[in-house]
Amino acid sequence: MKRFYKEVSVHAADGGYAILLDGKPVKTPMRRALSLPNAHMAEAVKSEWDAQGEDIDPASMVVTGFANAAIDRVADERETFVQNIAAYGESDLLCYRADSPDPLIERQMREWQPWLEWTEQNYDAALIVVSGIMHKEQPKQSLLNLRKAVEAMNDFQLSAMAKMTHISGSLIMSLALYEGKTEIDAIWPALCLDELWQEEQWGADSFAQKHRDDRYADFKAALDFLKLV
């Protein structure tokens, strides 16, 4: 699509912030009002529209994309999003440990166990650790408490958390970032612990590295959006 506007501005109205293109409000793909919850997010969306060249590239407008998803998808399917995000608590990455070799077991314990302990203290949600890949049913009350934490999020937060849990496989780590208890660069190696271990043993694979870098970029984009909320 060719750029069809010259000026981008922000307009506060009806408890939210609209983006105006030559004075006309931007709509979502479902033709709903693109109403943003705060000025920081509105300025980020404005910057994305401002930065467009002769051709509009939707893929370059990440904040706009997450906001559109919150308005067009999460608002209509909120229960589904809550369920899908909370479901990661049933099979969280941090709960499934290797049964060998000992150095890998020790590394997983060192890097993952503190976050399980944090989850128990912060959400009253003790989770069971499993050695191997066999599924283990988690305590129902723990899962209910984690679900309540997800249910408390607004649509914009759910839009980001859906992407973060999908990429990481960990509701716990995503909640830690949501709560501001850590930063992405501090825990990304822990989220990629198993594959980094394999690289240490057998050498790096360029395709695997690129895939990890792409996941990091997508994860960070979702986290950056979450912080705007």
Solvent accessible surface area in square Angstrom, and as a share of the most:
residue,aa,sasa,rsa
1,M,163,0.73
2,K,123,0.52
3,R,67,0.25
4,F,130,0.54
5,Y,9,0.03
6,K,180,0.76
7,E,112,0.50
8,V,9,0.05
9,S,37,0.24
10,V,46,0.27
11,H,92,0.41
12,A,66,0.51
13,A,42,0.33
14,D,153,0.79
15,G,86,0.83
16,G,6,0.05
17,Y,62,0.24
18,A,24,0.19
19,I,0,0.00
20,L,32,0.16
21,L,12,0.06
22,D,70,0.37
23,G,51,0.49
24,K,149,0.63
25,P,74,0.47
26,V,13,0.08
27,K,84,0.35
28,T,2,0.01
29,P,102,0.64
30,M,118,0.53
31,R,176,0.64
32,R,83,0.30
33,A,62,0.48
34,L,3,0.01
35,S,49,0.32
36,L,1,0.01
37,P,54,0.34
38,N,34,0.17
39,A,46,0.36
40,H,136,0.61
41,M,0,0.00
42,A,0,0.00
43,E,89,0.40
44,A,24,0.19
45,V,0,0.00
46,K,48,0.20
47,S,65,0.42
48,E,25,0.11
49,W,26,0.09
50,D,61,0.32
51,A,82,0.64
52,Q,15,0.07
53,G,46,0.44
54,E,133,0.60
55,D,78,0.40
56,I,14,0.07
57,D,69,0.36
58,P,99,0.63
59,A,85,0.66
60,S,59,0.38
61,M,10,0.05
62,V,62,0.36
63,V,22,0.13
64,T,6,0.04
65,G,37,0.35
66,F,24,0.10
67,A,0,0.00
68,N,26,0.13
69,A,28,0.22
70,A,1,0.01
71,I,27,0.14
72,D,14,0.07
73,R,130,0.48
74,V,0,0.00
75,A,53,0.41
76,D,87,0.45
77,E,76,0.34
78,R,82,0.30
79,E,107,0.48
80,T,69,0.40
81,F,21,0.09
82,V,4,0.02
83,Q,80,0.36
84,N,84,0.43
85,I,2,0.01
86,A,12,0.09
87,A,35,0.27
88,Y,59,0.22
89,G,0,0.00
90,E,71,0.32
91,S,59,0.38
92,D,0,0.00
93,L,44,0.22
94,L,0,0.00
95,C,0,0.00
96,Y,41,0.16
97,R,16,0.06
98,A,23,0.18
99,D,103,0.53
100,S,69,0.44
101,P,62,0.39
102,D,96,0.50
103,P,74,0.46
104,L,13,0.06
105,I,56,0.29
106,E,103,0.46
107,R,52,0.19
108,Q,2,0.01
109,M,100,0.45
110,R,151,0.55
111,E,54,0.24
112,W,1,0.00
113,Q,42,0.18
114,P,68,0.43
115,W,46,0.16
116,L,10,0.05
117,E,86,0.38
118,W,36,0.13
119,T,0,0.00
120,E,88,0.39
121,Q,152,0.68
122,N,66,0.34
123,Y,30,0.11
124,D,104,0.54
125,A,0,0.00
126,A,44,0.34
127,L,23,0.11
128,I,67,0.34
129,V,60,0.34
130,V,19,0.11
131,S,78,0.51
132,G,21,0.20
133,I,164,0.83
134,M,150,0.67
135,H,120,0.54
136,K,98,0.42
137,E,113,0.51
138,Q,5,0.02
139,P,52,0.33
140,K,157,0.66
141,Q,103,0.46
142,S,7,0.04
143,L,37,0.18
144,L,80,0.40
145,N,23,0.12
146,L,1,0.01
147,R,47,0.17
148,K,108,0.46
149,A,18,0.14
150,V,0,0.00
151,E,74,0.33
152,A,86,0.66
153,M,2,0.01
154,N,65,0.34
155,D,35,0.18
156,F,25,0.10
157,Q,33,0.15
158,L,0,0.00
159,S,7,0.04
160,A,0,0.00
161,M,0,0.00
162,A,25,0.20
163,K,77,0.32
164,M,0,0.00
165,T,1,0.00
166,H,128,0.57
167,I,28,0.14
168,S,13,0.08
169,G,21,0.20
170,S,0,0.00
171,L,0,0.00
172,I,0,0.00
173,M,0,0.00
174,S,0,0.00
175,L,1,0.00
176,A,0,0.00
177,L,11,0.05
178,Y,64,0.24
179,E,70,0.32
180,G,58,0.56
181,K,116,0.49
182,T,20,0.12
183,E,93,0.42
184,I,11,0.05
185,D,100,0.52
186,A,75,0.58
187,I,5,0.03
188,W,27,0.09
189,P,64,0.41
190,A,7,0.05
191,L,15,0.08
192,C,2,0.01
193,L,4,0.02
194,D,60,0.31
195,E,52,0.23
196,L,48,0.24
197,W,25,0.09
198,Q,91,0.40
199,E,32,0.15
200,E,103,0.46
201,Q,83,0.37
202,W,207,0.73
203,G,44,0.42
204,A,65,0.50
205,D,71,0.37
206,S,78,0.50
207,F,169,0.71
208,A,43,0.33
209,Q,70,0.31
210,K,126,0.53
211,H,110,0.49
212,R,25,0.09
213,D,89,0.46
214,D,64,0.33
215,R,45,0.16
216,Y,56,0.21
217,A,56,0.44
218,D,70,0.36
219,F,0,0.00
220,K,78,0.33
221,A,27,0.21
222,A,0,0.00
223,L,2,0.01
224,D,58,0.30
225,F,1,0.00
226,L,13,0.07
227,K,117,0.49
228,L,44,0.22
229,V,43,0.25
